[in-house]
Structure formats: C-alpha cells, structure tokens
Amino acid sequence: MAPHGRVLRCWWVLVSLLGLASGSKLWDVPVPQRQQQRNTGKLHWEPECQFQLRHLQDGARIAAALPPRLDGHWISTGCEVRPGPEFLTRFYTFYPNRFFKAYQFYYADQHCRDPFYSLVIKGKIRMRQASWITRGASEADYHLQKVGIVFHNDWAMKETAALLNQTCTGAVPMGRPWVPGTVYELFSAKAERDCTAALGFVMHELSLVRLEHQYHQKQGTLVAELFLGDVHTEKRDRIHYRPTGYQRPLQNAMHHMHPCPACGIIYRSNEHHPPVLPYTSEQPFHLGGKWVSAHCEVRPAVLFLTRYFTFYENNRTWEGHYYHYSDPVCRESTFTIYASGHYTKGSPSSKVKGGTELVFRVTRASVTPTDVASVLMLNSSSPGTCGESGSWALGLEQDITATNGCVALGIRLPHTEYELFKIEKDVQGRRLLFTGERPTDGTSPDTLEKRPTSYQAPLTQCAGESGGFPRRMSRKHLEIVRNHASISLQHSSPAVLLVFMTILSSRWQQ
C-alpha cells in the first residue's frame, strides 16, 4: 500500500473508533447536581483514591500476550451474575492440542450455594489475528462438539426440562424417576442435534480473547487473567451477537489472587459435583463516600474507561468523572466527562436477589477533550448540539448543560435512568460497589423494563463521605497533554486533520 494510503487507513480506524463511541451511551450510572462552586486549582484527590488510580494506570504492571497461549485451567473467583439474571461459576480447561472442556455451573441464588444445573461443553478453539475492533484483544474461531446438562435437584430438572422440551421434543425424557448425575446430551455436532436454544446458551465468548499477566509487588505474586467476550444483555439477541467487550475475567488456577476462598472449590469441581461457595453476608447499602475503578474497564463498542464517583447520602446527590481512553490499559487519554444529579432512596430488588434498585436523574454535565482527535470531533459538531460550537480546546473543560447534552457523544440532558446497585466486601475487607451493566445495544436504561439485571466491573471505596473531589485537570497533566498534542501536530496542521476527519466521518455515516 502506498504511504498516503496507510495514513488514510490509520485515520479511518481512528474515526471508526470515535464513531462507535459517539453512537453509544456513555453513562455508566446516571448523575447529580454539582455540590459547590468550581475549584480553579489542581485536582484534589483523597490520598487512597489517588494511589489506587496511579496503581491502576501503571501499565508496566500489566503484560498482554498477542496471540495468547490459553493452555491451562481457568476459574471464576466468585459468584458471577449474567443478564437475566443468571448466577453462575465457570471452570474452563484449554489443552495444547486446541481442544477445550468448559464447565458452567448455574445456581438458584446470588451466593452460588444452591446448584441448579451444570453444563459440560467440549470443542476446539483456534486463535486468529489481533482484533480490528477491540484493541488489545485476539479473535478466535471455535467449534463445539458436545454439550451436556446435569441436574442437581428434582425441581431444577422439572423446570428446565419443560423449557427444553418446548422447542426440542424429548431432549430430557419426562415421566421417569429423576437420576442424580445423569448427563443429558443437548448438543452433538456428530449427530447434528442442537437443543440449547431454549436455555439461551451460546459460547460466542470464545470468539474474543485477551490474556493479561499482572505482577502484584505487595504480594509478590503473578496473576494471570483471561478475559472472554461479553454476553448480550438481551437473551434473544445472544445467538447473533459477536462480542466487542469482556465478561468478568477468569483467573489461572495456578496463578490467581490470594486469598481466594472460591478458587480451590471451583478447581476441584466437575459436572457431578458443582462448587458450593462459602457463604458471604449481605452488606448494608450505604453509598456515601468515594469510589474508583479497580481496573481499566472495557465496554461493548470499544470504550475503555475508568470511573471516579462521590455519593452524598445526606441529600442523595452525587457526581462522577468518566475518564475515556483509546487503549486497553487506560494510558492514552481521549476525553473526560463530568456528570452530576440526584438519586432516589434505594429499595431491594425483587428480580435480582441481593441487588438494590434506584432511579437517577442526570441534570448537569461537562466534557474535557484530552487529545487532538477529540477536539476536532467536538469542534465539528453542529451548532447548538454540543456546548459552544468551535470553541473546544485541548485540556479545557466546557459545560454542555445549556445545549441539553452533546449529540456527538450520545449524551442527552436532562435524563432519567433506572439502576441496579450492589455492595459487597472482598476477601481483603474492601467495600466494592457494583453498578448496573449497560445495555449491549448502546441505549440507556431509561424505562423500568430496561433496568439492568446484571453488573459492571466493581468500583472500590477509597474514602468516606467527607473529603475533596477532583474538579479540574492538574497543571502537570495538562502540560503533558499539550506536549503530546504539539508532537502530533508537528507534521500536520489542524486544518488538514479537520478535513480528513470531516471526509472520513461522512463516509462512516453513510
């Protein structure tokens, strides 16, 4: 390809990513009114919050292999929640000859202590090229050979068998005495039989893979995490969906975080002996304080971000920052969104055991572009649709409340969202906040029917309700951004880049 063709292609990939981001809902939770006058000084962080974010963004601690070597045993580190809701644990084994064997254990409760049924899945997987859509991931092809189901009580068999037999007559013989441990075949490639549709079962998660190795200096341990593709929030759409984000990662059975009470239990399990996890007490639902992302987070439609929130329980308002990046370890900043509003008193969820339902009203928001491409995109917005048209500048925050949000970023104000929260404690005693998973189709949960039934990656509480909150980018950070911008523009003027952006954006929209 000619040199100018390679340049055009690079810009096309960049604009495509921005186009995907602009078509997605950016709130990870809805938001409240700003508490005080704007602070014109540097960012003010609680020391523990600042330490956690610095640790999170230390890319030297994370190594990702491309293509990844999956050989080994991979396990859940706790009870997982999928949309529905479905409560499960996973235990996957990948062999050097590309064969795999996967266990999925489903439960009737949110603590994964009451086994419902187990799936045993066998097949082959072949790694392909690096993903063109999700940066840092690898694509893979998989081929299922067999899927079997084992019921763990009579009630589970009756309920699930009735569902299966509606679409696949005779999948589970009825009228016979229930035999514990019997494996009923739901799928066979050889026999060309597939009775998995009624369960909403798919293994498309194997089509997108990321393997990370993290060295934890404090513990002196190496942790290997396997990120597999996300599952669509709508059950009926799972069969056609190809992942662009990830689920909660599995950890290597030999290289996992310590302590991990669930790890050994899951590792010693099989389809006849499902894991029963240790009981964990319910945590009181107190939101007050500051919460920060524990990892660089990935959303469907190629969004990499970290989140930092403060909740004020005395008047039920809160504010949050969403730091967006272009890379999977959250080091290459693109833009930041500040949002605020208020929320209702929570009530226990009747649909998702252990969850709390709330309603949020988003009333104010502002945006800070932190790279050249974001500045160009925002300045090319139609007048009146995203702040003051043509006035966006690198590292300078602009309020978008007066324009009822920002069309280019998919932000609409004012806005109401129906949320699902959960608070837990990890094995180290830290409080974790789980917020509702965003709809895969890029919309927001703005109706009762769209309230989430599963969760995003957890936030860690880093400070109580008192203390400072970051108001503005630090001068040091701003200087780094400006230096980076000057290098980017050394050989290309903003006018030239804007022409490229305009042409390619119009092509993307066609």
PyMOL commands that set and color helices and strands:
alter all, ss='L'
color gray80, all
select helices_A, chain A and resi 3-22+47-56+59-61+154-167+197-199+204-207+235-240+261-267+372-379+407-409+448-450+475-488+494-509
alter helices_A, ss='H'
color red, helices_A
select strands_A, chain A and resi 62-64+72-75+80-82+86-94+99-107+115-130+138-151+184-188+193-194+208-216+221-228+250-252+289-293+297-299+303-312+317-325+333-343+347-348+356-369+398-399+405-406+411-412+415-425+431-435+459-463
alter strands_A, ss='S'
color yellow, strands_A
deselect
rebuild
show_as cartoon
